[in-house]
Amino acid sequence: MSNPCIQCGKERIDGKSWEEKAGISVVTYTDTVCPDSECQKIVDKAIADRKAKSANLIKIKAEAKLAREKQIAAG
Ligand SMILES: [Zn+2]
């Protein structure tokens, strides 16, 4: 199956693999990385940025909800 890098389009290669227990069976997971380590760094950063952004969004939403509830409580 083709799994091109989102950054440069090169075919991604197998990175680390690990096993995890899933019920009674053990599933092997394999992480794929870009063959270009500099490119992989960019991809990693983009993923981290996206995670930070969505975490921030969740925080903003939670704060807005809290503010709304406070407003309701205050009448
Ligand atoms: Zn790449």
N, CA, C, O and the ligand as a Tripos MOL2 file, in Angstrom:
@<TRIPOS>MOLECULE
protein
  301   299    76     0     0
PROTEIN
NO_CHARGES

@<TRIPOS>ATOM
      1 N           0.8450   -1.1930    0.0000 N.3       1 MET1
      2 CA          0.0000    0.0000    0.0000 C.3       1 MET1
      3 C           0.8880    1.2540    0.0000 C.2       1 MET1
      4 O           1.8790    1.3350    0.7260 O.2       1 MET1
      5 N           0.5100    2.2040   -0.8170 N.am      2 SER2
      6 CA          1.2920    3.4340   -0.9060 C.3       2 SER2
      7 C           1.0240    4.3210    0.3010 C.2       2 SER2
      8 O          -0.1200    4.4770    0.7290 O.2       2 SER2
      9 N           2.0620    4.8850    0.8290 N.am      3 ASN3
     10 CA          1.9360    5.7510    2.0030 C.3       3 ASN3
     11 C           2.9100    6.9180    1.8670 C.2       3 ASN3
     12 O           3.9300    6.9790    2.5530 O.2       3 ASN3
     13 N           2.5720    7.8440    0.9670 N.am      4 PRO4
     14 CA          3.5220    8.9390    0.7230 C.3       4 PRO4
     15 C           3.5790    9.9260    1.8800 C.2       4 PRO4
     16 O           2.6180   10.0990    2.6300 O.2       4 PRO4
     17 N           4.7350   10.5660    2.0000 N.am      5 CYS5
     18 CA          4.9250   11.6060    3.0100 C.3       5 CYS5
     19 C           4.0370   12.8020    2.6660 C.2       5 CYS5
     20 O           3.9550   13.1990    1.5040 O.2       5 CYS5
     21 N           3.3750   13.3740    3.6680 N.am      6 ILE6
     22 CA          2.4800   14.5110    3.4180 C.3       6 ILE6
     23 C           3.2740   15.7610    3.0550 C.2       6 ILE6
     24 O           2.7440   16.6960    2.4550 O.2       6 ILE6
     25 N           4.5370   15.7630    3.4240 N.am      7 GLN7
     26 CA          5.3650   16.9440    3.2240 C.3       7 GLN7
     27 C           6.0500   16.9400    1.8530 C.2       7 GLN7
     28 O           5.9990   17.9350    1.1300 O.2       7 GLN7
     29 N           6.6890   15.8220    1.5000 N.am      8 CYS8
     30 CA          7.4950   15.7930    0.2770 C.3       8 CYS8
     31 C           7.0080   14.7710   -0.7400 C.2       8 CYS8
     32 O           7.4400   14.7880   -1.8920 O.2       8 CYS8
     33 N           6.1120   13.8810   -0.3250 N.am      9 GLY9
     34 CA          5.5650   12.9180   -1.2730 C.3       9 GLY9
     35 C           6.3890   11.6530   -1.4510 C.2       9 GLY9
     36 O           5.9970   10.7560   -2.1980 O.2       9 GLY9
     37 N           7.5440   11.5720   -0.7630 N.am     10 LYS10
     38 CA          8.3560   10.3500   -0.8260 C.3      10 LYS10
     39 C           7.6480    9.2210   -0.0920 C.2      10 LYS10
     40 O           6.9070    9.4390    0.8660 O.2      10 LYS10
     41 N           7.8970    8.0200   -0.5660 N.am     11 GLU11
     42 CA          7.3020    6.8640    0.0880 C.3      11 GLU11
     43 C           7.8520    6.7430    1.5050 C.2      11 GLU11
     44 O           9.0650    6.7130    1.7110 O.2      11 GLU11
     45 N           6.9480    6.6750    2.4780 N.am     12 ARG12
     46 CA          7.4080    6.6010    3.8690 C.3      12 ARG12
     47 C           7.9290    5.2060    4.1890 C.2      12 ARG12
     48 O           7.4490    4.2130    3.6410 O.2      12 ARG12
     49 N           8.9010    5.1410    5.0680 N.am     13 ILE13
     50 CA          9.4990    3.8630    5.4380 C.3      13 ILE13
     51 C           9.1210    3.4960    6.8660 C.2      13 ILE13
     52 O           8.6900    4.3450    7.6470 O.2      13 ILE13
     53 N           9.2880    2.2220    7.1950 N.am     14 ASP14
     54 CA          8.9620    1.7610    8.5400 C.3      14 ASP14
     55 C           9.9340    2.3420    9.5490 C.2      14 ASP14
     56 O          11.1500    2.2530    9.3800 O.2      14 ASP14
     57 N           9.3940    2.9330   10.5890 N.am     15 GLY15
     58 CA         10.2240    3.4210   11.6670 C.3      15 GLY15
     59 C          10.1990    2.3990   12.7780 C.2      15 GLY15
     60 O          10.4320    1.2120   12.5480 O.2      15 GLY15
     61 N           9.9220    2.8510   13.9650 N.am     16 LYS16
     62 CA          9.8650    1.9150   15.0850 C.3      16 LYS16
     63 C           8.5690    1.1220   15.0490 C.2      16 LYS16
     64 O           7.5380    1.6000   14.5760 O.2      16 LYS16
     65 N           8.6450   -0.0880   15.5550 N.am     17 SER17
     66 CA          7.4280   -0.8730   15.6990 C.3      17 SER17
     67 C           7.3550   -1.3840   17.1240 C.2      17 SER17
     68 O           8.3740   -1.6230   17.7710 O.2      17 SER17
     69 N           6.1520   -1.5440   17.5910 N.am     18 TRP18
     70 CA          5.9490   -2.0040   18.9570 C.3      18 TRP18
     71 C           4.7050   -2.8560   19.0260 C.2      18 TRP18
     72 O           3.8510   -2.8180   18.1400 O.2      18 TRP18
     73 N           4.6180   -3.6270   20.0990 N.am     19 GLU19
     74 CA          3.4670   -4.5110   20.2570 C.3      19 GLU19
     75 C           2.5890   -4.0250   21.3810 C.2      19 GLU19
     76 O           3.0660   -3.5700   22.4200 O.2      19 GLU19
     77 N           1.2930   -4.1300   21.1520 N.am     20 GLU20
     78 CA          0.3440   -3.7510   22.1900 C.3      20 GLU20
     79 C          -0.6800   -4.8540   22.3420 C.2      20 GLU20
     80 O          -1.1170   -5.4690   21.3700 O.2      20 GLU20
     81 N          -1.0480   -5.0850   23.5850 N.am     21 LYS21
     82 CA         -2.0720   -6.0880   23.8500 C.3      21 LYS21
     83 C          -3.4400   -5.5080   23.5110 C.2      21 LYS21
     84 O          -3.7930   -4.4140   23.9520 O.2      21 LYS21
     85 N          -4.1900   -6.2480   22.7330 N.am     22 ALA22
     86 CA         -5.5630   -5.8510   22.4190 C.3      22 ALA22
     87 C          -6.4420   -7.0330   22.7840 C.2      22 ALA22
     88 O          -6.6650   -7.9370   21.9780 O.2      22 ALA22
     89 N          -6.9370   -7.0100   24.0130 N.am     23 GLY23
     90 CA         -7.7200   -8.1450   24.4930 C.3      23 GLY23
     91 C          -6.8150   -9.3450   24.6940 C.2      23 GLY23
     92 O          -5.8570   -9.2980   25.4650 O.2      23 GLY23
     93 N          -7.1370  -10.4350   23.9780 N.am     24 ILE24
     94 CA         -6.3260  -11.6400   24.1540 C.3      24 ILE24
     95 C          -5.2140  -11.7310   23.1190 C.2      24 ILE24
     96 O          -4.3150  -12.5650   23.2300 O.2      24 ILE24
     97 N          -5.2820  -10.8740   22.1200 N.am     25 SER25
     98 CA         -4.2460  -10.9440   21.0860 C.3      25 SER25
     99 C          -3.2820   -9.7720   21.2080 C.2      25 SER25
    100 O          -3.5600   -8.7710   21.8680 O.2      25 SER25
    101 N          -2.1540   -9.9310   20.5550 N.am     26 VAL26
    102 CA         -1.1520   -8.8730   20.5500 C.3      26 VAL26
    103 C          -1.0860   -8.2830   19.1370 C.2      26 VAL26
    104 O          -0.9090   -8.9940   18.1480 O.2      26 VAL26
    105 N          -1.2310   -6.9850   19.0850 N.am     27 VAL27
    106 CA         -1.2080   -6.3040   17.7910 C.3      27 VAL27
    107 C           0.1390   -5.6070   17.6290 C.2      27 VAL27
    108 O           0.6250   -4.9490   18.5490 O.2      27 VAL27
    109 N           0.7290   -5.7570   16.4580 N.am     28 THR28
    110 CA          1.9840   -5.0760   16.1800 C.3      28 THR28
    111 C           1.7020   -3.7920   15.4200 C.2      28 THR28
    112 O           1.0810   -3.8070   14.3570 O.2      28 THR28
    113 N           2.1570   -2.6970   15.9690 N.am     29 TYR29
    114 CA          2.0140   -1.4070   15.3170 C.3      29 TYR29
    115 C           3.3610   -1.0100   14.7200 C.2      29 TYR29
    116 O           4.4120   -1.2490   15.3140 O.2      29 TYR29
    117 N           3.3130   -0.4190   13.5710 N.am     30 THR30
    118 CA          4.5430    0.0870   12.9590 C.3      30 THR30
    119 C           4.3490    1.5540   12.6210 C.2      30 THR30
    120 O           3.3860    1.9400   11.9590 O.2      30 THR30
    121 N           5.2720    2.3470   13.0830 N.am     31 ASP31
    122 CA          5.2530    3.7690   12.8050 C.3      31 ASP31
    123 C           5.9990    3.9960   11.4930 C.2      31 ASP31
    124 O           7.0840    3.4480   11.2990 O.2      31 ASP31
    125 N           5.4420    4.7810   10.6090 N.am     32 THR32
    126 CA          6.1690    5.0730    9.3750 C.3      32 THR32
    127 C           6.7340    6.4800    9.4390 C.2      32 THR32
    128 O           6.1150    7.4030    9.9690 O.2      32 THR32
    129 N           7.9110    6.6140    8.8890 N.am     33 VAL33
    130 CA          8.5760    7.9170    8.8840 C.3      33 VAL33
    131 C           9.0510    8.2350    7.4700 C.2      33 VAL33
    132 O           9.1910    7.3480    6.6280 O.2      33 VAL33
    133 N           9.2930    9.5100    7.2330 N.am     34 CYS34
    134 CA          9.8250    9.9320    5.9520 C.3      34 CYS34
    135 C          11.2940    9.5110    5.8750 C.2      34 CYS34
    136 O          12.0100    9.6240    6.8710 O.2      34 CYS34
    137 N          11.7620    9.0310    4.7200 N.am     35 PRO35
    138 CA         13.1800    8.6530    4.6010 C.3      35 PRO35
    139 C          14.1120    9.8510    4.7660 C.2      35 PRO35
    140 O          15.2970    9.6980    5.0620 O.2      35 PRO35
    141 N          13.5570   11.0380    4.5710 N.am     36 ASP36
    142 CA         14.3440   12.2610    4.7390 C.3      36 ASP36
    143 C          14.1530   12.7520    6.1690 C.2      36 ASP36
    144 O          13.0760   13.2310    6.5240 O.2      36 ASP36
    145 N          15.1940   12.6350    6.9900 N.am     37 SER37
    146 CA         15.0350   12.9380    8.4220 C.3      37 SER37
    147 C          14.7240   14.4150    8.6550 C.2      37 SER37
    148 O          14.0070   14.7580    9.5940 O.2      37 SER37
    149 N          15.2610   15.2870    7.8030 N.am     38 GLU38
    150 CA         14.9590   16.7190    7.9420 C.3      38 GLU38
    151 C          13.4780   16.9750    7.6610 C.2      38 GLU38
    152 O          12.8220   17.7690    8.3350 O.2      38 GLU38
    153 N          12.9760   16.2760    6.6420 N.am     39 CYS39
    154 CA         11.5600   16.4020    6.2950 C.3      39 CYS39
    155 C          10.6970   15.8460    7.4250 C.2      39 CYS39
    156 O           9.6640   16.4220    7.7670 O.2      39 CYS39
    157 N          11.1280   14.7220    8.0030 N.am     40 GLN40
    158 CA         10.3670   14.1160    9.0880 C.3      40 GLN40
    159 C          10.2480   15.0780   10.2670 C.2      40 GLN40
    160 O           9.2230   15.1180   10.9480 O.2      40 GLN40
    161 N          11.3110   15.8530   10.4980 N.am     41 LYS41
    162 CA         11.2900   16.8440   11.5770 C.3      41 LYS41
    163 C          10.1840   17.8750   11.3280 C.2      41 LYS41
    164 O           9.4640   18.2730   12.2440 O.2      41 LYS41
    165 N          10.0720   18.2940   10.0630 N.am     42 ILE42
    166 CA          9.0380   19.2680    9.6870 C.3      42 ILE42
    167 C           7.6460   18.6690    9.9070 C.2      42 ILE42
    168 O           6.7390   19.3190   10.4250 O.2      42 ILE42
    169 N           7.5130   17.4060    9.4930 N.am     43 VAL43
    170 CA          6.2280   16.7170    9.6540 C.3      43 VAL43
    171 C           5.8840   16.5920   11.1350 C.2      43 VAL43
    172 O           4.7500   16.8460   11.5430 O.2      43 VAL43
    173 N           6.8770   16.1980   11.9350 N.am     44 ASP44
    174 CA          6.6720   16.0720   13.3810 C.3      44 ASP44
    175 C           6.2150   17.3910   13.9860 C.2      44 ASP44
    176 O           5.3230   17.4300   14.8340 O.2      44 ASP44
    177 N           6.8420   18.4670   13.5360 N.am     45 LYS45
    178 CA          6.5170   19.7810   14.0610 C.3      45 LYS45
    179 C           5.0890   20.1720   13.6600 C.2      45 LYS45
    180 O           4.3340   20.7280   14.4580 O.2      45 LYS45
    181 N           4.7420   19.8690   12.4140 N.am     46 ALA46
    182 CA          3.3940   20.1860   11.9290 C.3      46 ALA46
    183 C           2.3490   19.4340   12.7460 C.2      46 ALA46
    184 O           1.3030   19.9860   13.0880 O.2      46 ALA46
    185 N           2.6360   18.1720   13.0570 N.am     47 ILE47
    186 CA          1.7110   17.3640   13.8510 C.3      47 ILE47
    187 C           1.5980   17.9410   15.2600 C.2      47 ILE47
    188 O           0.5010   18.0440   15.8100 O.2      47 ILE47
    189 N           2.7430   18.3170   15.8400 N.am     48 ALA48
    190 CA          2.7530   18.8860   17.1910 C.3      48 ALA48
    191 C           1.9720   20.1990   17.2230 C.2      48 ALA48
    192 O           1.2130   20.4690   18.1550 O.2      48 ALA48
    193 N           2.1790   21.0150   16.1740 N.am     49 ASP49
    194 CA          1.4600   22.2880   16.0850 C.3      49 ASP49
    195 C          -0.0360   22.0690   16.0130 C.2      49 ASP49
    196 O          -0.8150   22.7640   16.6640 O.2      49 ASP49
    197 N          -0.4270   21.0810   15.2030 N.am     50 ARG50
    198 CA         -1.8480   20.8010   15.0360 C.3      50 ARG50
    199 C          -2.4560   20.3200   16.3500 C.2      50 ARG50
    200 O          -3.5700   20.7000   16.7110 O.2      50 ARG50
    201 N          -1.7070   19.4790   17.0540 N.am     51 LYS51
    202 CA         -2.1800   18.9780   18.3470 C.3      51 LYS51
    203 C          -2.3440   20.1270   19.3340 C.2      51 LYS51
    204 O          -3.3400   20.2110   20.0520 O.2      51 LYS51
    205 N          -1.3500   21.0090   19.3570 N.am     52 ALA52
    206 CA         -1.3880   22.1560   20.2660 C.3      52 ALA52
    207 C          -2.5780   23.0490   19.9350 C.2      52 ALA52
    208 O          -3.2570   23.5650   20.8230 O.2      52 ALA52
    209 N          -2.8130   23.2180   18.6340 N.am     53 LYS53
    210 CA         -3.9190   24.0610   18.1910 C.3      53 LYS53
    211 C          -5.2520   23.4880   18.6320 C.2      53 LYS53
    212 O          -6.1060   24.2140   19.1410 O.2      53 LYS53
    213 N          -5.4390   22.1770   18.4380 N.am     54 SER54
    214 CA         -6.7190   21.5810   18.7870 C.3      54 SER54
    215 C          -6.8890   21.5380   20.2990 C.2      54 SER54
    216 O          -8.0070   21.6580   20.8000 O.2      54 SER54
    217 N          -5.7910   21.3690   21.0330 N.am     55 ALA55
    218 CA         -5.8660   21.3930   22.4910 C.3      55 ALA55
    219 C          -6.2730   22.7880   22.9570 C.2      55 ALA55
    220 O          -7.0500   22.9440   23.8990 O.2      55 ALA55
    221 N          -5.7340   23.7930   22.2790 N.am     56 ASN56
    222 CA         -6.0550   25.1700   22.5930 C.3      56 ASN56
    223 C          -7.5250   25.4640   22.3070 C.2      56 ASN56
    224 O          -8.1990   26.1560   23.0690 O.2      56 ASN56
    225 N          -8.0050   24.9170   21.1850 N.am     57 LEU57
    226 CA         -9.3950   25.1100   20.7820 C.3      57 LEU57
    227 C         -10.3430   24.5130   21.8210 C.2      57 LEU57
    228 O         -11.3610   25.1120   22.1680 O.2      57 LEU57
    229 N          -9.9940   23.3320   22.3080 N.am     58 ILE58
    230 CA        -10.8040   22.6600   23.3320 C.3      58 ILE58
    231 C         -10.8470   23.5190   24.5940 C.2      58 ILE58
    232 O         -11.8870   23.6550   25.2380 O.2      58 ILE58
    233 N          -9.6900   24.0950   24.9300 N.am     59 LYS59
    234 CA         -9.5830   24.9410   26.1180 C.3      59 LYS59
    235 C         -10.4760   26.1830   25.9600 C.2      59 LYS59
    236 O         -11.2110   26.5500   26.8770 O.2      59 LYS59
    237 N         -10.4000   26.8110   24.8050 N.am     60 ILE60
    238 CA        -11.2020   28.0100   24.5370 C.3      60 ILE60
    239 C         -12.6870   27.6850   24.6330 C.2      60 ILE60
    240 O         -13.4640   28.4410   25.2150 O.2      60 ILE60
    241 N         -13.0700   26.5480   24.0520 N.am     61 LYS61
    242 CA        -14.4720   26.1270   24.0860 C.3      61 LYS61
    243 C         -14.9370   25.8950   25.5190 C.2      61 LYS61
    244 O         -16.0320   26.3030   25.9040 O.2      61 LYS61
    245 N         -14.0870   25.2310   26.3010 N.am     62 ALA62
    246 CA        -14.4180   24.9320   27.6890 C.3      62 ALA62
    247 C         -14.5650   26.2200   28.4940 C.2      62 ALA62
    248 O         -15.4530   26.3430   29.3370 O.2      62 ALA62
    249 N         -13.6800   27.1740   28.2210 N.am     63 GLU63
    250 CA        -13.7360   28.4540   28.9260 C.3      63 GLU63
    251 C         -14.9910   29.2350   28.5450 C.2      63 GLU63
    252 O         -15.6120   29.8770   29.3920 O.2      63 GLU63
    253 N         -15.3580   29.1760   27.2710 N.am     64 ALA64
    254 CA        -16.5640   29.8610   26.8060 C.3      64 ALA64
    255 C         -17.8010   29.2560   27.4590 C.2      64 ALA64
    256 O         -18.7350   29.9670   27.8300 O.2      64 ALA64
    257 N         -17.7910   27.9380   27.5920 N.am     65 LYS65
    258 CA        -18.9170   27.2400   28.2140 C.3      65 LYS65
    259 C         -19.0390   27.6490   29.6820 C.2      65 LYS65
    260 O         -20.1310   27.8950   30.1940 O.2      65 LYS65
    261 N         -17.8850   27.7110   30.3350 N.am     66 LEU66
    262 CA        -17.8360   28.0800   31.7470 C.3      66 LEU66
    263 C         -18.3530   29.5020   31.9380 C.2      66 LEU66
    264 O         -19.1190   29.7740   32.8630 O.2      66 LEU66
    265 N         -17.9310   30.4050   31.0580 N.am     67 ALA67
    266 CA        -18.3470   31.8030   31.1320 C.3      67 ALA67
    267 C         -19.8550   31.9150   30.9470 C.2      67 ALA67
    268 O         -20.5230   32.6960   31.6240 O.2      67 ALA67
    269 N         -20.3810   31.1110   30.0100 N.am     68 ARG68
    270 CA        -21.8130   31.1160   29.7350 C.3      68 ARG68
    271 C         -22.5850   30.6290   30.9550 C.2      68 ARG68
    272 O         -23.6140   31.1910   31.3310 O.2      68 ARG68
    273 N         -22.0600   29.5690   31.5600 N.am     69 GLU69
    274 CA        -22.7210   29.0060   32.7330 C.3      69 GLU69
    275 C         -22.7100   29.9910   33.8900 C.2      69 GLU69
    276 O         -23.6730   30.0970   34.6500 O.2      69 GLU69
    277 N         -21.6050   30.7050   34.0070 N.am     70 LYS70
    278 CA        -21.5020   31.7230   35.0560 C.3      70 LYS70
    279 C         -22.5470   32.8240   34.8420 C.2      70 LYS70
    280 O         -23.1790   33.3050   35.7830 O.2      70 LYS70
    281 N         -22.6990   33.1960   33.5940 N.am     71 GLN71
    282 CA        -23.6530   34.2320   33.2230 C.3      71 GLN71
    283 C         -25.0740   33.7930   33.5790 C.2      71 GLN71
    284 O         -25.8680   34.5650   34.1150 O.2      71 GLN71
    285 N         -25.3650   32.5360   33.2650 N.am     72 ILE72
    286 CA        -26.6890   31.9860   33.5560 C.3      72 ILE72
    287 C         -26.9270   31.9520   35.0690 C.2      72 ILE72
    288 O         -28.0040   32.2900   35.5590 O.2      72 ILE72
    289 N         -25.8830   31.5330   35.7900 N.am     73 ALA73
    290 CA        -25.9740   31.4320   37.2490 C.3      73 ALA73
    291 C         -26.1880   32.8160   37.8720 C.2      73 ALA73
    292 O         -26.8790   32.9690   38.8790 O.2      73 ALA73
    293 N         -25.5720   33.8150   37.2380 N.am     74 ALA74
    294 CA        -25.6860   35.1800   37.7530 C.3      74 ALA74
    295 C         -27.0510   35.7930   37.4230 C.2      74 ALA74
    296 O         -27.4500   36.8150   37.9810 O.2      74 ALA74
    297 N         -27.7430   35.1390   36.5070 N.am     75 GLY75
    298 CA        -29.0660   35.6130   36.1370 C.3      75 GLY75
    299 C         -28.9760   36.7210   35.1050 C.2      75 GLY75
    300 O         -30.0020   37.2460   34.6720 O.2      75 GLY75
    301 ZN          8.9650   13.7690    3.5810 Zn       76 ZN76
@<TRIPOS>BOND
     1     1     2 1
     2     2     3 1
     3     3     4 2
     4     3     5 am
     5     5     6 1
     6     6     7 1
     7     7     8 2
     8     7     9 am
     9     9    10 1
    10    10    11 1
    11    11    12 2
    12    11    13 am
    13    13    14 1
    14    14    15 1
    15    15    16 2
    16    15    17 am
    17    17    18 1
    18    18    19 1
    19    19    20 2
    20    19    21 am
    21    21    22 1
    22    22    23 1
    23    23    24 2
    24    23    25 am
    25    25    26 1
    26    26    27 1
    27    27    28 2
    28    27    29 am
    29    29    30 1
    30    30    31 1
    31    31    32 2
    32    31    33 am
    33    33    34 1
    34    34    35 1
    35    35    36 2
    36    35    37 am
    37    37    38 1
    38    38    39 1
    39    39    40 2
    40    39    41 am
    41    41    42 1
    42    42    43 1
    43    43    44 2
    44    43    45 am
    45    45    46 1
    46    46    47 1
    47    47    48 2
    48    47    49 am
    49    49    50 1
    50    50    51 1
    51    51    52 2
    52    51    53 am
    53    53    54 1
    54    54    55 1
    55    55    56 2
    56    55    57 am
    57    57    58 1
    58    58    59 1
    59    59    60 2
    60    59    61 am
    61    61    62 1
    62    62    63 1
    63    63    64 2
    64    63    65 am
    65    65    66 1
    66    66    67 1
    67    67    68 2
    68    67    69 am
    69    69    70 1
    70    70    71 1
    71    71    72 2
    72    71    73 am
    73    73    74 1
    74    74    75 1
    75    75    76 2
    76    75    77 am
    77    77    78 1
    78    78    79 1
    79    79    80 2
    80    79    81 am
    81    81    82 1
    82    82    83 1
    83    83    84 2
    84    83    85 am
    85    85    86 1
    86    86    87 1
    87    87    88 2
    88    87    89 am
    89    89    90 1
    90    90    91 1
    91    91    92 2
    92    91    93 am
    93    93    94 1
    94    94    95 1
    95    95    96 2
    96    95    97 am
    97    97    98 1
    98    98    99 1
    99    99   100 2
   100    99   101 am
   101   101   102 1
   102   102   103 1
   103   103   104 2
   104   103   105 am
   105   105   106 1
   106   106   107 1
   107   107   108 2
   108   107   109 am
   109   109   110 1
   110   110   111 1
   111   111   112 2
   112   111   113 am
   113   113   114 1
   114   114   115 1
   115   115   116 2
   116   115   117 am
   117   117   118 1
   118   118   119 1
   119   119   120 2
   120   119   121 am
   121   121   122 1
   122   122   123 1
   123   123   124 2
   124   123   125 am
   125   125   126 1
   126   126   127 1
   127   127   128 2
   128   127   129 am
   129   129   130 1
   130   130   131 1
   131   131   132 2
   132   131   133 am
   133   133   134 1
   134   134   135 1
   135   135   136 2
   136   135   137 am
   137   137   138 1
   138   138   139 1
   139   139   140 2
   140   139   141 am
   141   141   142 1
   142   142   143 1
   143   143   144 2
   144   143   145 am
   145   145   146 1
   146   146   147 1
   147   147   148 2
   148   147   149 am
   149   149   150 1
   150   150   151 1
   151   151   152 2
   152   151   153 am
   153   153   154 1
   154   154   155 1
   155   155   156 2
   156   155   157 am
   157   157   158 1
   158   158   159 1
   159   159   160 2
   160   159   161 am
   161   161   162 1
   162   162   163 1
   163   163   164 2
   164   163   165 am
   165   165   166 1
   166   166   167 1
   167   167   168 2
   168   167   169 am
   169   169   170 1
   170   170   171 1
   171   171   172 2
   172   171   173 am
   173   173   174 1
   174   174   175 1
   175   175   176 2
   176   175   177 am
   177   177   178 1
   178   178   179 1
   179   179   180 2
   180   179   181 am
   181   181   182 1
   182   182   183 1
   183   183   184 2
   184   183   185 am
   185   185   186 1
   186   186   187 1
   187   187   188 2
   188   187   189 am
   189   189   190 1
   190   190   191 1
   191   191   192 2
   192   191   193 am
   193   193   194 1
   194   194   195 1
   195   195   196 2
   196   195   197 am
   197   197   198 1
   198   198   199 1
   199   199   200 2
   200   199   201 am
   201   201   202 1
   202   202   203 1
   203   203   204 2
   204   203   205 am
   205   205   206 1
   206   206   207 1
   207   207   208 2
   208   207   209 am
   209   209   210 1
   210   210   211 1
   211   211   212 2
   212   211   213 am
   213   213   214 1
   214   214   215 1
   215   215   216 2
   216   215   217 am
   217   217   218 1
   218   218   219 1
   219   219   220 2
   220   219   221 am
   221   221   222 1
   222   222   223 1
   223   223   224 2
   224   223   225 am
   225   225   226 1
   226   226   227 1
   227   227   228 2
   228   227   229 am
   229   229   230 1
   230   230   231 1
   231   231   232 2
   232   231   233 am
   233   233   234 1
   234   234   235 1
   235   235   236 2
   236   235   237 am
   237   237   238 1
   238   238   239 1
   239   239   240 2
   240   239   241 am
   241   241   242 1
   242   242   243 1
   243   243   244 2
   244   243   245 am
   245   245   246 1
   246   246   247 1
   247   247   248 2
   248   247   249 am
   249   249   250 1
   250   250   251 1
   251   251   252 2
   252   251   253 am
   253   253   254 1
   254   254   255 1
   255   255   256 2
   256   255   257 am
   257   257   258 1
   258   258   259 1
   259   259   260 2
   260   259   261 am
   261   261   262 1
   262   262   263 1
   263   263   264 2
   264   263   265 am
   265   265   266 1
   266   266   267 1
   267   267   268 2
   268   267   269 am
   269   269   270 1
   270   270   271 1
   271   271   272 2
   272   271   273 am
   273   273   274 1
   274   274   275 1
   275   275   276 2
   276   275   277 am
   277   277   278 1
   278   278   279 1
   279   279   280 2
   280   279   281 am
   281   281   282 1
   282   282   283 1
   283   283   284 2
   284   283   285 am
   285   285   286 1
   286   286   287 1
   287   287   288 2
   288   287   289 am
   289   289   290 1
   290   290   291 1
   291   291   292 2
   292   291   293 am
   293   293   294 1
   294   294   295 1
   295   295   296 2
   296   295   297 am
   297   297   298 1
   298   298   299 1
   299   299   300 2
@<TRIPOS>SUBSTRUCTURE
     1 MET1         2 RESIDUE 1 A MET
     2 SER2         6 RESIDUE 1 A SER
     3 ASN3        10 RESIDUE 1 A ASN
     4 PRO4        14 RESIDUE 1 A PRO
     5 CYS5        18 RESIDUE 1 A CYS
     6 ILE6        22 RESIDUE 1 A ILE
     7 GLN7        26 RESIDUE 1 A GLN
     8 CYS8        30 RESIDUE 1 A CYS
     9 GLY9        34 RESIDUE 1 A GLY
    10 LYS10       38 RESIDUE 1 A LYS
    11 GLU11       42 RESIDUE 1 A GLU
    12 ARG12       46 RESIDUE 1 A ARG
    13 ILE13       50 RESIDUE 1 A ILE
    14 ASP14       54 RESIDUE 1 A ASP
    15 GLY15       58 RESIDUE 1 A GLY
    16 LYS16       62 RESIDUE 1 A LYS
    17 SER17       66 RESIDUE 1 A SER
    18 TRP18       70 RESIDUE 1 A TRP
    19 GLU19       74 RESIDUE 1 A GLU
    20 GLU20       78 RESIDUE 1 A GLU
    21 LYS21       82 RESIDUE 1 A LYS
    22 ALA22       86 RESIDUE 1 A ALA
    23 GLY23       90 RESIDUE 1 A GLY
    24 ILE24       94 RESIDUE 1 A ILE
    25 SER25       98 RESIDUE 1 A SER
    26 VAL26      102 RESIDUE 1 A VAL
    27 VAL27      106 RESIDUE 1 A VAL
    28 THR28      110 RESIDUE 1 A THR
    29 TYR29      114 RESIDUE 1 A TYR
    30 THR30      118 RESIDUE 1 A THR
    31 ASP31      122 RESIDUE 1 A ASP
    32 THR32      126 RESIDUE 1 A THR
    33 VAL33      130 RESIDUE 1 A VAL
    34 CYS34      134 RESIDUE 1 A CYS
    35 PRO35      138 RESIDUE 1 A PRO
    36 ASP36      142 RESIDUE 1 A ASP
    37 SER37      146 RESIDUE 1 A SER
    38 GLU38      150 RESIDUE 1 A GLU
    39 CYS39      154 RESIDUE 1 A CYS
    40 GLN40      158 RESIDUE 1 A GLN
    41 LYS41      162 RESIDUE 1 A LYS
    42 ILE42      166 RESIDUE 1 A ILE
    43 VAL43      170 RESIDUE 1 A VAL
    44 ASP44      174 RESIDUE 1 A ASP
    45 LYS45      178 RESIDUE 1 A LYS
    46 ALA46      182 RESIDUE 1 A ALA
    47 ILE47      186 RESIDUE 1 A ILE
    48 ALA48      190 RESIDUE 1 A ALA
    49 ASP49      194 RESIDUE 1 A ASP
    50 ARG50      198 RESIDUE 1 A ARG
    51 LYS51      202 RESIDUE 1 A LYS
    52 ALA52      206 RESIDUE 1 A ALA
    53 LYS53      210 RESIDUE 1 A LYS
    54 SER54      214 RESIDUE 1 A SER
    55 ALA55      218 RESIDUE 1 A ALA
    56 ASN56      222 RESIDUE 1 A ASN
    57 LEU57      226 RESIDUE 1 A LEU
    58 ILE58      230 RESIDUE 1 A ILE
    59 LYS59      234 RESIDUE 1 A LYS
    60 ILE60      238 RESIDUE 1 A ILE
    61 LYS61      242 RESIDUE 1 A LYS
    62 ALA62      246 RESIDUE 1 A ALA
    63 GLU63      250 RESIDUE 1 A GLU
    64 ALA64      254 RESIDUE 1 A ALA
    65 LYS65      258 RESIDUE 1 A LYS
    66 LEU66      262 RESIDUE 1 A LEU
    67 ALA67      266 RESIDUE 1 A ALA
    68 ARG68      270 RESIDUE 1 A ARG
    69 GLU69      274 RESIDUE 1 A GLU
    70 LYS70      278 RESIDUE 1 A LYS
    71 GLN71      282 RESIDUE 1 A GLN
    72 ILE72      286 RESIDUE 1 A ILE
    73 ALA73      290 RESIDUE 1 A ALA
    74 ALA74      294 RESIDUE 1 A ALA
    75 GLY75      298 RESIDUE 1 A GLY
    76 ZN76       301 GROUP 0 **** ****
